[in-house]
Amino acid sequence: MRTDNRREWRSPKEATRLPGEVCDTCGLPKEVCVCQDLQTEQTVLRLSLDTRRYGKAVTRIEGFEEVATLREMASELKRAMATGGTAKNGWIELQGDHREAVRDWLSRRGYRVEG
């Protein structure tokens, strides 16, 4: 442990490092990275209505690329629509007919929705 007030020597490369992390794709700092927004705008989701046993309606959303995004989006959608549902096999299922509300909800978040 040093007790004197001398500063340690740093190389110029270490001294000029930008604070925060840099995105590997676009090269911008993570705080202003636009890669996620571009990916969201390019993702096309498909809405459909399935019927299950005893004529129960199920809203189905397909087109997600990543499993982590799928589970997170399912959780947010279930909370927003106040209904049950699941995320499996690359799609989200919500109990009931929520096509219009889900279309509006996804559009506000920048997704393109078909169906």
CYANA upper distance limits for C-alpha pairs under 8 A (distance plus 0.5 A):
 10 ARG  CA     14 GLU  CA      6.77
 10 ARG  CA     15 ALA  CA      6.90
 11 SER  CA     15 ALA  CA      6.87
 12 PRO  CA     16 THR  CA      6.74
 13 LYS  CA     17 ARG  CA      6.95
 20 GLY  CA     29 PRO  CA      7.26
 20 GLY  CA     30 LYS  CA      7.65
 21 GLU  CA     29 PRO  CA      6.31
 21 GLU  CA     30 LYS  CA      6.23
 22 VAL  CA     27 GLY  CA      6.33
 22 VAL  CA     28 LEU  CA      6.08
 22 VAL  CA     29 PRO  CA      4.79
 22 VAL  CA     30 LYS  CA      5.91
 23 CYS  CA     27 GLY  CA      5.51
 23 CYS  CA     28 LEU  CA      6.09
 23 CYS  CA     29 PRO  CA      6.47
 23 CYS  CA     30 LYS  CA      6.07
 23 CYS  CA     33 CYS  CA      7.18
 25 THR  CA     35 CYS  CA      7.81
 26 CYS  CA     33 CYS  CA      7.62
 26 CYS  CA     34 VAL  CA      8.27
 26 CYS  CA     35 CYS  CA      7.43
 28 LEU  CA     32 VAL  CA      7.01
 28 LEU  CA     33 CYS  CA      6.02
 29 PRO  CA     33 CYS  CA      6.53
 34 VAL  CA     38 LEU  CA      6.77
 35 CYS  CA     39 GLN  CA      6.64
 36 GLN  CA     40 THR  CA      6.62
 37 ASP  CA     41 GLU  CA      6.74
 37 ASP  CA    110 GLY  CA      8.22
 38 LEU  CA     42 GLN  CA      6.68
 39 GLN  CA     43 THR  CA      6.68
 40 THR  CA    110 GLY  CA      6.69
 40 THR  CA    111 TYR  CA      6.12
 41 GLU  CA    110 GLY  CA      6.16
 41 GLU  CA    111 TYR  CA      5.86
 41 GLU  CA    112 ARG  CA      6.97
 42 GLN  CA    111 TYR  CA      8.05
 42 GLN  CA    112 ARG  CA      7.91
 43 THR  CA     63 GLY  CA      7.72
 43 THR  CA     64 PHE  CA      7.90
 43 THR  CA    111 TYR  CA      6.81
 43 THR  CA    112 ARG  CA      6.98
 44 VAL  CA     63 GLY  CA      6.80
 44 VAL  CA    111 TYR  CA      7.14
 44 VAL  CA    112 ARG  CA      5.44
 44 VAL  CA    113 VAL  CA      6.25
 44 VAL  CA    114 GLU  CA      7.52
 45 LEU  CA     61 ILE  CA      7.02
 45 LEU  CA     62 GLU  CA      6.06
 45 LEU  CA     63 GLY  CA      5.24
 45 LEU  CA     64 PHE  CA      7.53
 45 LEU  CA    111 TYR  CA      7.67
 45 LEU  CA    112 ARG  CA      6.72
 45 LEU  CA    113 VAL  CA      5.36
 45 LEU  CA    114 GLU  CA      6.63
 46 ARG  CA     60 ARG  CA      8.46
 46 ARG  CA     61 ILE  CA      6.10
 46 ARG  CA     62 GLU  CA      5.64
 46 ARG  CA     63 GLY  CA      6.84
 46 ARG  CA    113 VAL  CA      6.33
 46 ARG  CA    114 GLU  CA      5.33
 46 ARG  CA    115 GLY  CA      6.12
 47 LEU  CA     59 THR  CA      7.60
 47 LEU  CA     60 ARG  CA      6.21
 47 LEU  CA     61 ILE  CA      5.29
 47 LEU  CA     62 GLU  CA      7.19
 47 LEU  CA     99 ARG  CA      7.22
 47 LEU  CA    103 ARG  CA      8.31
 47 LEU  CA    113 VAL  CA      7.59
 47 LEU  CA    114 GLU  CA      6.75
 47 LEU  CA    115 GLY  CA      5.53
 48 SER  CA     59 THR  CA      6.44
 48 SER  CA     60 ARG  CA      5.69
 48 SER  CA     61 ILE  CA      7.18
 48 SER  CA     99 ARG  CA      7.90
 48 SER  CA    115 GLY  CA      6.82
 49 LEU  CA     57 ALA  CA      7.17
 49 LEU  CA     58 VAL  CA      6.20
 49 LEU  CA     59 THR  CA      5.25
 49 LEU  CA     60 ARG  CA      6.52
 49 LEU  CA     97 ASP  CA      7.40
 49 LEU  CA     99 ARG  CA      8.09
 50 ASP  CA     57 ALA  CA      6.36
 50 ASP  CA     58 VAL  CA      5.59
 50 ASP  CA     59 THR  CA      6.89
 50 ASP  CA     60 ARG  CA      7.57
 51 THR  CA     55 GLY  CA      6.01
 51 THR  CA     56 LYS  CA      5.84
 51 THR  CA     57 ALA  CA      5.09
 51 THR  CA     58 VAL  CA      6.39
 52 ARG  CA     56 LYS  CA      5.55
 52 ARG  CA     57 ALA  CA      6.86
 52 ARG  CA     58 VAL  CA      7.62
 56 LYS  CA     96 GLY  CA      7.56
 57 ALA  CA     95 GLN  CA      7.06
 57 ALA  CA     96 GLY  CA      5.27
 57 ALA  CA     97 ASP  CA      6.17
 58 VAL  CA     93 GLU  CA      6.81
 58 VAL  CA     94 LEU  CA      6.13
 58 VAL  CA     95 GLN  CA      5.31
 58 VAL  CA     96 GLY  CA      5.42
 58 VAL  CA     97 ASP  CA      6.53
 59 THR  CA     93 GLU  CA      6.11
 59 THR  CA     94 LEU  CA      5.57
 59 THR  CA     95 GLN  CA      6.93
 59 THR  CA     96 GLY  CA      6.68
 59 THR  CA     97 ASP  CA      6.01
 59 THR  CA     98 HIS  CA      6.59
 59 THR  CA     99 ARG  CA      6.88
 60 ARG  CA     91 TRP  CA      7.32
 60 ARG  CA     92 ILE  CA      6.16
 60 ARG  CA     93 GLU  CA      5.11
 60 ARG  CA     94 LEU  CA      7.00
 61 ILE  CA     91 TRP  CA      6.05
 61 ILE  CA     92 ILE  CA      5.60
 61 ILE  CA     93 GLU  CA      7.05
 62 GLU  CA     90 GLY  CA      7.16
 62 GLU  CA     91 TRP  CA      5.05
 62 GLU  CA     92 ILE  CA      7.15
 63 GLY  CA     90 GLY  CA      7.68
 63 GLY  CA     91 TRP  CA      7.37
 64 PHE  CA     69 THR  CA      7.75
 64 PHE  CA     70 LEU  CA      6.62
 64 PHE  CA     90 GLY  CA      6.92
 64 PHE  CA     91 TRP  CA      7.39
 65 GLU  CA     69 THR  CA      8.14
 65 GLU  CA     70 LEU  CA      8.27
 65 GLU  CA     90 GLY  CA      8.23
 66 GLU  CA     70 LEU  CA      6.72
 67 VAL  CA     71 ARG  CA      6.81
 67 VAL  CA     90 GLY  CA      7.67
 68 ALA  CA     72 GLU  CA      6.72
 69 THR  CA     73 MET  CA      6.38
 70 LEU  CA     74 ALA  CA      6.58
 70 LEU  CA     87 ALA  CA      7.07
 70 LEU  CA     90 GLY  CA      7.74
 70 LEU  CA     91 TRP  CA      7.70
 70 LEU  CA     92 ILE  CA      7.72
 71 ARG  CA     75 SER  CA      6.78
 71 ARG  CA     87 ALA  CA      6.36
 72 GLU  CA     76 GLU  CA      6.89
 73 MET  CA     77 LEU  CA      6.51
 74 ALA  CA     78 LYS  CA      6.55
 74 ALA  CA     85 GLY  CA      8.03
 74 ALA  CA     86 THR  CA      7.20
 74 ALA  CA     87 ALA  CA      6.54
 74 ALA  CA     92 ILE  CA      6.56
 75 SER  CA     79 ARG  CA      6.79
 76 GLU  CA     80 ALA  CA      6.58
 77 LEU  CA     81 MET  CA      6.44
 77 LEU  CA    102 VAL  CA      8.09
 78 LYS  CA     82 ALA  CA      6.16
 78 LYS  CA     83 THR  CA      5.77
 78 LYS  CA     84 GLY  CA      6.36
 78 LYS  CA     85 GLY  CA      6.93
 78 LYS  CA     94 LEU  CA      7.48
 79 ARG  CA     83 THR  CA      7.44
 81 MET  CA     98 HIS  CA      8.03
 81 MET  CA    101 ALA  CA      8.16
 81 MET  CA    102 VAL  CA      8.34
 83 THR  CA     94 LEU  CA      7.30
 83 THR  CA     95 GLN  CA      6.70
 83 THR  CA     96 GLY  CA      8.26
 84 GLY  CA     94 LEU  CA      6.48
 84 GLY  CA     95 GLN  CA      6.07
 85 GLY  CA     92 ILE  CA      7.83
 85 GLY  CA     93 GLU  CA      5.76
 85 GLY  CA     94 LEU  CA      4.71
 85 GLY  CA     95 GLN  CA      6.08
 86 THR  CA     92 ILE  CA      6.31
 86 THR  CA     93 GLU  CA      5.81
 86 THR  CA     94 LEU  CA      7.19
 87 ALA  CA     91 TRP  CA      6.35
 87 ALA  CA     92 ILE  CA      4.93
 87 ALA  CA     93 GLU  CA      6.85
 88 LYS  CA     92 ILE  CA      6.94
 94 LEU  CA     98 HIS  CA      8.12
 98 HIS  CA    102 VAL  CA      6.37
 99 ARG  CA    103 ARG  CA      6.48
100 GLU  CA    104 ASP  CA      6.80
101 ALA  CA    105 TRP  CA      6.59
102 VAL  CA    106 LEU  CA      6.49
103 ARG  CA    107 SER  CA      6.54
103 ARG  CA    113 VAL  CA      6.95
104 ASP  CA    108 ARG  CA      6.73
105 TRP  CA    109 ARG  CA      7.22
106 LEU  CA    110 GLY  CA      7.08
106 LEU  CA    111 TYR  CA      6.00
106 LEU  CA    112 ARG  CA      8.09
106 LEU  CA    113 VAL  CA      7.86
107 SER  CA    111 TYR  CA      5.71
107 SER  CA    112 ARG  CA      6.86
107 SER  CA    113 VAL  CA      7.56
